[in-house]
Amino acid sequence: MSLKGKVVAIVRPPDQVKELSDAIESLGGTPYEAPLIEVKPAKDQESLIRLIKDTASGRIDIIAFMSHNVLRHTLEVSKNEGLERSFK
């Protein structure tokens, strides 16, 4: 695929822009960095812990993670809760 002559907006958090910018440039495009997303823990950690426990108990069959940031945070919290095996 070629991105020659295309400007591609990247709205990832600042610390996650470089890899995608490099990929766009390697395909001939021009990255337009606009870091509009901020990654931070959820205000309601208890909801996440409940989700992890419900998954571990078999109440939930499938979780659709909308980004690797959410997945990474969920795995971190599950490890802290001693439930990391829930996601293996």
C-alpha positions as CSV (number, residue, x, y, z in Angstrom):
1,M,0.0,0.0,0.0
2,S,1.2,3.5,-0.8
3,L,0.4,6.6,1.1
4,K,2.4,8.8,-1.3
5,G,1.0,12.3,-1.3
6,K,-1.4,11.6,1.7
7,V,-1.3,13.3,5.0
8,V,-2.4,10.9,7.8
9,A,-3.7,12.3,11.1
10,I,-2.5,10.3,14.2
11,V,-4.6,10.9,17.3
12,R,-2.8,8.5,19.6
13,P,-1.2,9.6,23.0
14,P,2.1,11.5,22.6
15,D,4.2,8.5,23.7
16,Q,2.5,6.2,21.1
17,V,2.9,8.4,18.0
18,K,6.4,7.7,16.8
19,E,6.0,4.1,15.7
20,L,2.9,4.9,13.6
21,S,4.5,8.1,12.3
22,D,7.5,6.0,11.1
23,A,5.2,3.5,9.4
24,I,3.3,6.2,7.6
25,E,6.6,7.8,6.4
26,S,7.9,4.4,5.2
27,L,4.8,4.1,3.1
28,G,5.4,7.5,1.5
29,G,2.9,9.5,3.6
30,T,3.2,12.5,5.8
31,P,2.2,12.0,9.5
32,Y,0.1,14.7,11.1
33,E,0.5,14.3,14.8
34,A,-2.5,15.4,16.8
35,P,-2.3,13.7,20.2
36,L,-6.0,13.9,21.3
37,I,-6.1,10.9,23.5
38,E,-5.0,10.7,27.1
39,V,-4.6,7.3,28.7
40,K,-5.3,7.2,32.4
41,P,-6.9,4.7,34.8
42,A,-10.6,4.5,35.0
43,K,-12.2,6.6,37.8
44,D,-14.1,3.5,38.9
45,Q,-11.5,0.8,39.4
46,E,-14.0,-1.3,41.3
47,S,-16.0,-1.8,38.0
48,L,-12.9,-3.1,36.3
49,I,-12.1,-5.4,39.2
50,R,-15.6,-6.7,39.1
51,L,-15.3,-7.3,35.4
52,I,-12.1,-9.2,35.9
53,K,-13.6,-11.3,38.7
54,D,-16.7,-12.0,36.7
55,T,-14.5,-13.2,33.8
56,A,-12.5,-15.4,36.1
57,S,-15.7,-17.0,37.4
58,G,-17.0,-17.7,33.9
59,R,-19.9,-15.2,34.0
60,I,-18.4,-13.4,31.0
61,D,-17.5,-15.3,27.8
62,I,-16.0,-12.6,25.6
63,I,-14.5,-9.2,26.2
64,A,-14.0,-6.9,23.3
65,F,-11.0,-4.6,24.0
66,M,-11.2,-1.4,22.0
67,S,-7.5,-0.6,22.3
68,H,-4.2,-2.1,23.4
69,N,-4.2,0.5,26.2
70,V,-7.3,-0.9,27.7
71,L,-6.0,-4.5,27.4
72,R,-2.7,-3.5,29.0
73,H,-4.4,-1.8,31.9
74,T,-6.8,-4.7,32.5
75,L,-3.9,-7.2,32.5
76,E,-2.0,-5.0,35.0
77,V,-5.0,-4.7,37.3
78,S,-5.7,-8.5,37.0
79,K,-2.1,-9.2,38.0
80,N,-2.4,-6.8,41.0
81,E,-5.6,-8.6,42.1
82,G,-4.0,-12.1,41.7
83,L,-6.3,-12.9,38.8
84,E,-3.9,-12.7,35.8
85,R,-4.7,-16.3,34.9
86,S,-8.3,-15.1,34.0
87,F,-6.9,-13.9,30.7
88,K,-4.8,-16.7,29.6
